[in-house]
């Protein structure tokens, strides 16, 4: 009996696609990005709260650390977006992402007492490619990027395209760095 050999990259061979639920793909994308945010917040030692109603901001992320000088705990607001229309691993220093002007106005407001960031998750088109699991871990595909849009102008009639830097990968280290800057009175 021959054993299946791992695919390139050391990942186990892919199994046949399961029968997935009938939930809309966009609802599944929203759930996936929330899972990503939870994992990043957990690794960064942050707490999460979800405003109700959300009023255009999805999450509040809070962080306590001895180096904070503006308060013992600082908070940022996070707006999540997810798309499969931009290929994973975008080329260049930034990718274009279009926001409704109402969302941009909320994210671009300045000055603010609580800073806001936009976190954009790029996912493969097929749900079959979103996750890979083996004995070493769960690989969530693909990546989130973040940007602080404070002061960004509205340029379109109904929607405005913003440029999201590919250097700003949203992970636990990036979140800790953001919170450290905010904790001493700076911007994300």
C-alpha positions as a LaTeX table, in Angstrom:
\begin{tabular}{lrrr}
\hline
Residue & $x$ (\AA) & $y$ (\AA) & $z$ (\AA) \\
\hline
Unk1 & 0.00 & 0.00 & 0.00 \\
Unk2 & 1.51 & 3.34 & $-1.09$ \\
Unk3 & 1.27 & 6.32 & 1.22 \\
Unk4 & 0.36 & 9.71 & $-0.19$ \\
Unk5 & 3.35 & 12.01 & $-0.44$ \\
Unk6 & 3.17 & 15.60 & 0.84 \\
Unk7 & 2.69 & 18.33 & $-1.75$ \\
Unk8 & 5.51 & 20.79 & $-2.35$ \\
Unk9 & 6.12 & 22.96 & 0.67 \\
Unk10 & 5.63 & 20.08 & 3.08 \\
Unk11 & 1.84 & 20.40 & 3.24 \\
Unk12 & $-0.22$ & 17.21 & 3.31 \\
Unk13 & $-2.09$ & 16.23 & 0.14 \\
Unk14 & $-5.41$ & 17.97 & $-0.43$ \\
Unk15 & $-8.54$ & 16.00 & 0.29 \\
Unk16 & $-11.72$ & 16.14 & $-1.74$ \\
Unk17 & $-13.76$ & 19.31 & $-1.17$ \\
Unk18 & $-16.32$ & 18.93 & 1.63 \\
Unk19 & $-20.00$ & 19.74 & 1.32 \\
Unk20 & $-20.02$ & 23.31 & 2.61 \\
Unk21 & $-23.00$ & 25.07 & 4.14 \\
Unk22 & $-25.15$ & 27.41 & 2.09 \\
Unk23 & $-24.14$ & 30.59 & 3.95 \\
Unk24 & $-23.32$ & 33.38 & 1.48 \\
Unk25 & $-19.63$ & 33.71 & 0.61 \\
Unk26 & $-19.56$ & 37.32 & 1.83 \\
Unk27 & $-20.90$ & 36.23 & 5.24 \\
Unk28 & $-18.22$ & 33.54 & 5.39 \\
Unk29 & $-15.56$ & 36.13 & 4.48 \\
Unk30 & $-16.75$ & 38.33 & 7.34 \\
Unk31 & $-16.50$ & 35.41 & 9.78 \\
Unk32 & $-13.02$ & 34.52 & 8.52 \\
Unk33 & $-11.68$ & 38.05 & 9.02 \\
Unk34 & $-13.14$ & 38.17 & 12.54 \\
Unk35 & $-11.28$ & 34.92 & 13.30 \\
Unk36 & $-8.06$ & 36.50 & 11.98 \\
Unk37 & $-8.59$ & 39.59 & 14.18 \\
Unk38 & $-9.24$ & 37.41 & 17.24 \\
Unk39 & $-6.05$ & 35.43 & 16.65 \\
Unk40 & $-3.94$ & 38.59 & 16.22 \\
Unk41 & $-5.48$ & 40.23 & 19.30 \\
Unk42 & $-4.90$ & 37.11 & 21.40 \\
Unk43 & $-1.23$ & 36.89 & 20.41 \\
Unk44 & $-0.78$ & 40.64 & 21.07 \\
Unk45 & $-2.38$ & 40.44 & 24.52 \\
Unk46 & $-5.27$ & 42.71 & 23.56 \\
Unk47 & $-8.92$ & 42.58 & 24.49 \\
Unk48 & $-11.72$ & 42.95 & 21.97 \\
Unk49 & $-15.18$ & 44.41 & 22.22 \\
Unk50 & $-17.82$ & 44.75 & 19.56 \\
Unk51 & $-19.88$ & 47.94 & 19.65 \\
Unk52 & $-23.61$ & 47.46 & 19.45 \\
Unk53 & $-24.88$ & 48.77 & 17.16 \\
Unk54 & $-21.63$ & 49.01 & 15.23 \\
Unk55 & $-22.29$ & 52.45 & 13.62 \\
Unk56 & $-19.63$ & 51.83 & 10.95 \\
Unk57 & $-16.88$ & 50.51 & 13.23 \\
Unk58 & $-16.61$ & 46.75 & 13.70 \\
Unk59 & $-14.35$ & 46.31 & 16.75 \\
Unk60 & $-12.65$ & 48.12 & 19.61 \\
Unk61 & $-9.22$ & 46.73 & 20.47 \\
Unk62 & $-7.70$ & 47.61 & 23.86 \\
Unk63 & $-4.17$ & 47.13 & 25.18 \\
Unk64 & $-2.66$ & 47.62 & 28.63 \\
Unk65 & 1.09 & 48.00 & 29.06 \\
Unk66 & 3.38 & 49.69 & 31.59 \\
Unk67 & 4.88 & 51.96 & 28.90 \\
Unk68 & 1.58 & 53.70 & 28.09 \\
Unk69 & 1.69 & 57.30 & 29.23 \\
Unk70 & $-1.71$ & 58.61 & 28.08 \\
Unk71 & $-3.67$ & 56.02 & 30.07 \\
Unk72 & $-3.11$ & 52.59 & 31.57 \\
Unk73 & $-5.20$ & 51.09 & 28.74 \\
Unk74 & $-5.47$ & 52.45 & 25.21 \\
Unk75 & $-8.06$ & 51.58 & 22.59 \\
Unk76 & $-8.27$ & 51.79 & 18.81 \\
Unk77 & $-11.27$ & 51.25 & 16.57 \\
Unk78 & $-11.02$ & 48.75 & 13.74 \\
Unk79 & $-13.04$ & 48.55 & 10.55 \\
Unk80 & $-12.69$ & 45.18 & 8.80 \\
Unk81 & $-13.02$ & 44.59 & 5.07 \\
Unk82 & $-12.42$ & 41.39 & 3.10 \\
Unk83 & $-12.08$ & 40.83 & $-0.63$ \\
Unk84 & $-11.15$ & 38.17 & $-3.15$ \\
Unk85 & $-11.07$ & 40.72 & $-6.00$ \\
Unk86 & $-7.44$ & 41.60 & $-5.21$ \\
Unk87 & $-5.11$ & 38.63 & $-5.67$ \\
Unk88 & $-3.21$ & 37.48 & $-2.57$ \\
Unk89 & 0.39 & 38.70 & $-2.36$ \\
Unk90 & $-0.27$ & 41.91 & $-4.28$ \\
Unk91 & 2.68 & 43.21 & $-6.28$ \\
Unk92 & 4.17 & 46.58 & $-5.58$ \\
Unk93 & 4.28 & 48.78 & $-2.51$ \\
Unk94 & 0.49 & 49.17 & $-2.20$ \\
Unk95 & $-2.82$ & 47.93 & $-3.58$ \\
Unk96 & $-5.98$ & 49.88 & $-4.39$ \\
Unk97 & $-9.08$ & 49.36 & $-2.30$ \\
Unk98 & $-12.37$ & 51.19 & $-2.83$ \\
Unk99 & $-14.52$ & 52.38 & 0.07 \\
Unk100 & $-17.96$ & 53.93 & 0.16 \\
Unk101 & $-17.51$ & 57.62 & 0.93 \\
Unk102 & $-19.61$ & 57.33 & 4.10 \\
Unk103 & $-17.15$ & 54.73 & 5.45 \\
Unk104 & $-14.14$ & 56.81 & 4.41 \\
Unk105 & $-15.49$ & 59.95 & 6.10 \\
Unk106 & $-15.82$ & 58.04 & 9.37 \\
Unk107 & $-12.31$ & 56.55 & 9.07 \\
Unk108 & $-10.68$ & 59.79 & 7.88 \\
Unk109 & $-12.03$ & 62.09 & 10.58 \\
Unk110 & $-9.40$ & 64.11 & 12.40 \\
Unk111 & $-8.74$ & 64.99 & 15.15 \\
Unk112 & $-10.10$ & 62.06 & 17.14 \\
Unk113 & $-9.97$ & 60.93 & 20.74 \\
Unk114 & $-9.84$ & 57.24 & 19.68 \\
Unk115 & $-7.82$ & 56.38 & 16.57 \\
Unk116 & $-9.24$ & 54.20 & 13.81 \\
Unk117 & $-7.62$ & 51.82 & 11.37 \\
Unk118 & $-8.90$ & 49.97 & 8.34 \\
Unk119 & $-7.88$ & 46.30 & 8.12 \\
Unk120 & $-8.30$ & 44.71 & 4.67 \\
Unk121 & $-8.11$ & 40.95 & 4.32 \\
Unk122 & $-7.24$ & 39.42 & 0.96 \\
Unk123 & $-8.53$ & 35.88 & 0.50 \\
Unk124 & $-8.47$ & 33.38 & $-2.36$ \\
Unk125 & $-11.71$ & 33.25 & $-4.35$ \\
Unk126 & $-12.41$ & 29.62 & $-3.43$ \\
Unk127 & $-13.27$ & 28.69 & 0.17 \\
Unk128 & $-11.39$ & 25.45 & $-0.45$ \\
Unk129 & $-8.20$ & 27.54 & $-0.33$ \\
Unk130 & $-8.92$ & 29.58 & 2.82 \\
Unk131 & $-7.53$ & 27.11 & 5.38 \\
Unk132 & $-5.00$ & 24.31 & 5.52 \\
Unk133 & $-4.46$ & 22.25 & 8.65 \\
Unk134 & $-1.85$ & 19.70 & 9.60 \\
Unk135 & $-0.22$ & 18.50 & 12.82 \\
Unk136 & 1.88 & 21.66 & 13.05 \\
Unk137 & $-0.92$ & 24.18 & 12.84 \\
Unk138 & $-3.73$ & 25.88 & 11.02 \\
Unk139 & $-2.71$ & 27.98 & 8.03 \\
Unk140 & $-5.19$ & 30.78 & 7.38 \\
Unk141 & $-5.02$ & 32.11 & 3.83 \\
Unk142 & $-4.00$ & 34.82 & 3.02 \\
Unk143 & $-3.28$ & 38.09 & 4.77 \\
Unk144 & $-4.61$ & 41.28 & 6.34 \\
Unk145 & $-3.10$ & 44.71 & 5.79 \\
Unk146 & $-3.80$ & 47.85 & 7.80 \\
Unk147 & $-3.86$ & 51.60 & 7.22 \\
Unk148 & $-4.69$ & 54.71 & 9.23 \\
Unk149 & $-6.83$ & 56.87 & 6.93 \\
Unk150 & $-6.99$ & 59.96 & 9.20 \\
Unk151 & $-7.14$ & 63.03 & 6.99 \\
Unk152 & $-7.61$ & 61.08 & 3.73 \\
Unk153 & $-9.68$ & 63.13 & 1.24 \\
Unk154 & $-12.89$ & 61.92 & $-0.38$ \\
Unk155 & $-12.28$ & 62.09 & $-4.13$ \\
Unk156 & $-15.06$ & 60.07 & $-5.77$ \\
Unk157 & $-18.76$ & 60.85 & $-6.10$ \\
Unk158 & $-19.94$ & 57.82 & $-4.11$ \\
Unk159 & $-16.77$ & 55.80 & $-3.57$ \\
Unk160 & $-13.10$ & 56.62 & $-3.12$ \\
Unk161 & $-10.09$ & 54.44 & $-3.85$ \\
Unk162 & $-7.39$ & 54.35 & $-1.20$ \\
Unk163 & $-3.91$ & 52.83 & $-1.40$ \\
Unk164 & $-3.13$ & 50.20 & 1.25 \\
Unk165 & 0.62 & 49.61 & 1.80 \\
Unk166 & 1.74 & 45.99 & 1.38 \\
Unk167 & 4.41 & 46.62 & 4.03 \\
Unk168 & 1.71 & 47.00 & 6.71 \\
Unk169 & 0.86 & 43.37 & 7.36 \\
Unk170 & $-1.59$ & 43.17 & 10.24 \\
Unk171 & $-0.20$ & 40.68 & 12.74 \\
Unk172 & 0.45 & 40.59 & 16.49 \\
Unk173 & 3.71 & 42.55 & 16.24 \\
Unk174 & 2.10 & 45.24 & 14.10 \\
Unk175 & $-0.79$ & 45.53 & 16.57 \\
Unk176 & 1.63 & 45.82 & 19.52 \\
Unk177 & 3.56 & 48.54 & 17.66 \\
Unk178 & 0.32 & 50.41 & 16.88 \\
Unk179 & $-0.74$ & 50.24 & 20.53 \\
Unk180 & 2.69 & 51.35 & 21.73 \\
Unk181 & 2.54 & 54.45 & 19.51 \\
Unk182 & $-1.03$ & 55.26 & 20.61 \\
Unk183 & $-0.07$ & 54.57 & 24.25 \\
Unk184 & 2.42 & 57.45 & 24.23 \\
Unk185 & 0.03 & 59.86 & 22.49 \\
Unk186 & 0.97 & 59.13 & 18.87 \\
Unk187 & $-0.97$ & 57.94 & 15.85 \\
Unk188 & $-1.31$ & 54.29 & 14.84 \\
\hline
\end{tabular}
